[in-house]
Each structure stands twice: as structure tokens, then as C-alpha cells.
Amino acid sequence: MKILNNHSLHRLNTFKVKAFAKFFAEVFSVDELLELLVDKKTANEKKLILGGGSNILFTKDFNGLVVKNSITGINIVEEDKDSVLINAGGGAVWDELVQFCVEKNYGGIENLSLIPGTVGAAPMQNIGAYGQELSETFHSLDGIFIENSKKKTFTKDDCKFEYRSSIFKQELKDKFIIHYVRLRLTKNQVVQTDYGEIKKYLDKENVDDPTISDIRKIIVQIRKSKFPDLSVIGNAGSFFKNPVVDKKRFEIIKSEYDDIAAFKVDKNKFKISAGWLIEKCGWKGRRIGNTGTYSKHGLIIVNHDGATGVEILETAMRIKKEVELKFAIILEEEVNLV
Ligand SMILES: Cc1cc2nc3c(=O)[nH]c(=O)nc-3n(C[C@H](O)[C@H](O)[C@H](O)COP(=O)(O)OP(=O)(O)OC[C@H]3O[C@@H](n4cnc5c(N)ncnc54)[C@H](O)[C@@H]3O)c2cc1C
């Protein structure tokens, strides 16, 4: 394992911004990771764990060691007639894990098809899409504390999963490296089709009894039509989380906009689509210099060509301010800022 100096991160983040790491190392096994953590050259440097770089915005160079997790592998740990326990390396590509499971008819993560990034980052923000969240199938994970190289296994309860959050995005941020994740998947074909866009596709294609493989195909089609092509336009998916507001705020907004995109969380709380709020501020497809929002989705902030991390952040902050002024709602970033 080599520790590189002054390494470019340009091709290692999906926003495609230019940034450098003072030190950079890629690890392919837990032993290499343990070795790296005590290496004299970088032991006292601050550390940043990097997966696929699809949920990170570099606003400056990283003055420390970037650890690229490339611990891969997918294997079946145990199975019975109804379920299977899968173990995957933190550096494995998330969508390759989904594909592996769908091909074997193991259900529970098919709605999370085509989410970019690695398996190890998935628990970090409890990835979710189209009515499914990682926490629903999550079993446990193994990792190492950066400070003292101690290993720990986290159960589902330990992870404190929430909407786009977990203990790893809160108190353990930049402190714990996830190297293996285990998921409990079902062998029974139960599919989640509640999401409006999925229903629409099923109706259009006349599919009455969809398999998990049908669901994956549909999700791939929806995502390809909705998200920018990462090989062309830099972005990190949704820049902000969908805010949860109290009933009073929801009703104030609803009285003015009856097309409000929101759903009830409980009797006093409503989750409002951040994309809807942003688009109501006139930000769908708006461009400022090299940044702006995607033409098909206001929540996706894009790097059209050569924008810096600071320029992207400035655009994000401008959007945030406008949403606050118009709706008295403060958006929270989903993307990790460095
Ligand atoms: C086009 C597009 C669509 C997207 N759609 C969705 C979506 O539908 N739902 C959704 O939830 N997300 C979505 N995302 C966001 C992103 O794909 C996920 O958050 C993904 O899990 C990030 O994985 P990554 O490996 O790229 O993480 P990175 O961007 O490399 O890292 C993200 C954060 O996790 C930390 N981290 C990474 N690996 C580890 C590890 N092994 N141990 C501990 N910490 C770690 C990093 O330090 C950083 O803080 C989308 C992104 C894009 C670009």
C-alpha cells in the first residue's frame, strides 16, 4: 500500500471539482487499513474516508490523509428457506450488490438500484429511494475507529438510523471506517410498489404482478430519465434533505400553493419536497456561471463545466437563502461538505 503525496481528487468525486489531498492511500483489505492507520508518515494527519465520492463536495484541498476504501467482495453468510444474510465489502460498488441480489432473487434493496457510491457509505446516510431505505434490510456492520484502530461491530440499533442520517453522519463522522456491511434479504417475492412513479410505469407496461427484477428495471429507467448523466454533468444527487415542518407551517404554505408536494409524517408533521420548494423559487434549470440546478430537477445542483467547489457551495447557499425568505424553512444539506 502506497501513500501518495499531493494527490488529485478531481476524478474521485462526482461533482468533478478540482481538489488535492495532502496524502492519499487506497486500501484493499482490513490488514492494509490497519497498517495505514499506524503508518508514521500519516498517523497524526486528519483523515477523510472516501468511497465513490458521490455525496461529497470539496470546497478546498484536504490537508490530511484521504483513505480510499476499496475493500470489496460479496458473499452469502447464512441462509434458510425464507431469507439470506449477505456480507459485502465497504468498497464494493453499491449497485453491483443490488444487481447480485436481484439476479439471485433476494429482495429488499431493488428499489435502491443505481444509487451511485459504495456499500460502506450506504449506512452513513441510510440511503433511500422509491419507498425503500437501507435500514429496512440492514443487519450489522464492521469497522475500525480511526483514533485507536479498535474494531467494532454495530447492530441496527447501534447505527441510530434516521431519514438520510445515522450515527456515522453525526457523532462518528470522520471517526469510524466501515469495512463490511451485512444485509438480511428475503427470498419471498415481496415488492414495494407504493411509489407513484413506479405505479405509473407498471400501469403503462401492464405489469400486474411485478418481480423484484421488474422493479429494478423500472427504477433504472426512471433514474436514467430523471438524473443527469454523471459522465457528462457533475453532481451529487439531491443537495438538500426534504424538510419536515409542523402542521401550522404546512398549512400556511398550502393555503397559498395548493400544488404543494408533501406528505404527512404524523398528525403534527409534514415532509415537504425540497425540490418543490426550490423550484417555486424559480431555480429549476437556472444557471449561474458554471453552476446551477438541473433542467429536470431543482434539487440537483450541477457543475456544468469547470466550477469550483466554492462556486457550487455559493449557489447552494443562495438557493437556501431564497427558500428561507420565501417559505421560512431552512434547508439542511444532504451532501457532505469538505
Ligand atoms: C446522481 C446521484 C443520485 C443519487 N441518488 C441517491 C438516492 O436516491 N438516495 C440516496 O440516499 N443517495 C443518493 N445519492 C447520494 C450518494 O450516492 C449516496 O449517499 C452514496 O451512499 C454515497 O456513496 P459514496 O461511496 O460515493 O460516498 P462518498 O461520497 O465517498 O462519501 C460520503 C460520506 O460518507 C463517508 N464515507 C464513505 N465511505 C465510508 C466508509 N466506508 N466508512 C465511513 N464513512 C464513509 C465519507 O467520508 C463522506 O462523509 C445520489 C448521488 C448521485 C450523484
The ligand as an SDF file (V2000), in Angstrom:
LIG
                    3D

 53 58  0  0  0  0  0  0  0  0999 V2000
  -26.8510   11.0080   -9.4410 C   0  0  0  0  0  0  0  0  0  0  0  0
  -26.9160   10.6940   -7.9700 C   0  0  0  0  0  0  0  0  0  0  0  0
  -28.0720   10.1480   -7.4390 C   0  0  0  0  0  0  0  0  0  0  0  0
  -28.1460    9.8420   -6.0710 C   0  0  0  0  0  0  0  0  0  0  0  0
  -29.2940    9.2900   -5.5830 N   0  0  0  0  0  0  0  0  0  0  0  0
  -29.3860    8.9820   -4.2750 C   0  0  0  0  0  0  0  0  0  0  0  0
  -30.5770    8.3920   -3.7510 C   0  0  0  0  0  0  0  0  0  0  0  0
  -31.5380    8.1280   -4.4690 O   0  0  0  0  0  0  0  0  0  0  0  0
  -30.6290    8.1210   -2.4260 N   0  0  0  0  0  0  0  0  0  0  0  0
  -29.5780    8.3720   -1.5960 C   0  0  0  0  0  0  0  0  0  0  0  0
  -29.6940    8.0860   -0.3960 O   0  0  0  0  0  0  0  0  0  0  0  0
  -28.4350    8.9220   -2.0620 N   0  0  0  0  0  0  0  0  0  0  0  0
  -28.3130    9.2290   -3.3690 C   0  0  0  0  0  0  0  0  0  0  0  0
  -27.1670    9.8030   -3.8580 N   0  0  0  0  0  0  0  0  0  0  0  0
  -26.0680   10.1300   -2.9300 C   0  0  0  0  0  0  0  0  0  0  0  0
  -24.9470    9.0710   -2.8640 C   0  0  0  0  0  0  0  0  0  0  0  0
  -24.9360    8.2670   -3.9970 O   0  0  0  0  0  0  0  0  0  0  0  0
  -25.0830    8.1760   -1.6280 C   0  0  0  0  0  0  0  0  0  0  0  0
  -25.0960    8.9530   -0.4690 O   0  0  0  0  0  0  0  0  0  0  0  0
  -23.9460    7.1530   -1.5360 C   0  0  0  0  0  0  0  0  0  0  0  0
  -24.1910    6.2660   -0.4730 O   0  0  0  0  0  0  0  0  0  0  0  0
  -22.5730    7.8050   -1.3550 C   0  0  0  0  0  0  0  0  0  0  0  0
  -21.6040    6.7910   -1.5130 O   0  0  0  0  0  0  0  0  0  0  0  0
  -20.0940    7.1220   -1.8330 P   0  0  0  0  0  0  0  0  0  0  0  0
  -19.3360    5.8510   -1.7250 O   0  0  0  0  0  0  0  0  0  0  0  0
  -19.9910    7.8370   -3.1210 O   0  0  0  0  0  0  0  0  0  0  0  0
  -19.7430    8.0800   -0.6250 O   0  0  0  0  0  0  0  0  0  0  0  0
  -18.7070    9.2940   -0.6190 P   0  0  0  0  0  0  0  0  0  0  0  0
  -19.2880   10.4290   -1.3820 O   0  0  0  0  0  0  0  0  0  0  0  0
  -17.3560    8.8330   -0.9920 O   0  0  0  0  0  0  0  0  0  0  0  0
  -18.7370    9.6610    0.9240 O   0  0  0  0  0  0  0  0  0  0  0  0
  -19.9000   10.2090    1.5070 C   0  0  0  0  0  0  0  0  0  0  0  0
  -19.6630   10.3560    3.0160 C   0  0  0  0  0  0  0  0  0  0  0  0
  -19.5340    9.0670    3.6020 O   0  0  0  0  0  0  0  0  0  0  0  0
  -18.2580    8.9120    4.2340 C   0  0  0  0  0  0  0  0  0  0  0  0
  -17.8210    7.5420    3.9460 N   0  0  0  0  0  0  0  0  0  0  0  0
  -17.6240    6.9900    2.7280 C   0  0  0  0  0  0  0  0  0  0  0  0
  -17.2620    5.7090    2.8510 N   0  0  0  0  0  0  0  0  0  0  0  0
  -17.2270    5.4450    4.1760 C   0  0  0  0  0  0  0  0  0  0  0  0
  -16.8910    4.2920    4.9480 C   0  0  0  0  0  0  0  0  0  0  0  0
  -16.5240    3.1440    4.3770 N   0  0  0  0  0  0  0  0  0  0  0  0
  -16.9330    4.3830    6.3080 N   0  0  0  0  0  0  0  0  0  0  0  0
  -17.3110    5.5420    6.9120 C   0  0  0  0  0  0  0  0  0  0  0  0
  -17.6290    6.6640    6.2330 N   0  0  0  0  0  0  0  0  0  0  0  0
  -17.5910    6.6180    4.8810 C   0  0  0  0  0  0  0  0  0  0  0  0
  -17.3640    9.9770    3.6030 C   0  0  0  0  0  0  0  0  0  0  0  0
  -16.3210   10.3700    4.4630 O   0  0  0  0  0  0  0  0  0  0  0  0
  -18.3620   11.0960    3.3420 C   0  0  0  0  0  0  0  0  0  0  0  0
  -18.5750   11.8650    4.5050 O   0  0  0  0  0  0  0  0  0  0  0  0
  -27.0440   10.1090   -5.2250 C   0  0  0  0  0  0  0  0  0  0  0  0
  -25.8770   10.6650   -5.7730 C   0  0  0  0  0  0  0  0  0  0  0  0
  -25.8120   10.9460   -7.1290 C   0  0  0  0  0  0  0  0  0  0  0  0
  -24.5420   11.5090   -7.6980 C   0  0  0  0  0  0  0  0  0  0  0  0
  1  2  1  0
  2  3  1  0
  2 52  2  0
  3  4  2  0
  4  5  1  0
  4 50  1  0
  5  6  2  0
  6  7  1  0
  6 13  1  0
  7  8  2  0
  7  9  1  0
  9 10  1  0
 10 11  2  0
 10 12  1  0
 12 13  2  0
 13 14  1  0
 14 15  1  0
 14 50  1  0
 15 16  1  0
 16 17  1  0
 16 18  1  0
 18 19  1  0
 18 20  1  0
 20 21  1  0
 20 22  1  0
 22 23  1  0
 23 24  1  0
 24 25  2  0
 24 26  1  0
 24 27  1  0
 27 28  1  0
 28 29  2  0
 28 30  1  0
 28 31  1  0
 31 32  1  0
 32 33  1  0
 33 34  1  0
 33 48  1  0
 34 35  1  0
 35 36  1  0
 35 46  1  0
 36 37  1  0
 36 45  1  0
 37 38  2  0
 38 39  1  0
 39 40  1  0
 39 45  2  0
 40 41  1  0
 40 42  2  0
 42 43  1  0
 43 44  2  0
 44 45  1  0
 46 47  1  0
 46 48  1  0
 48 49  1  0
 50 51  2  0
 51 52  1  0
 52 53  1  0
M  END
$$$$
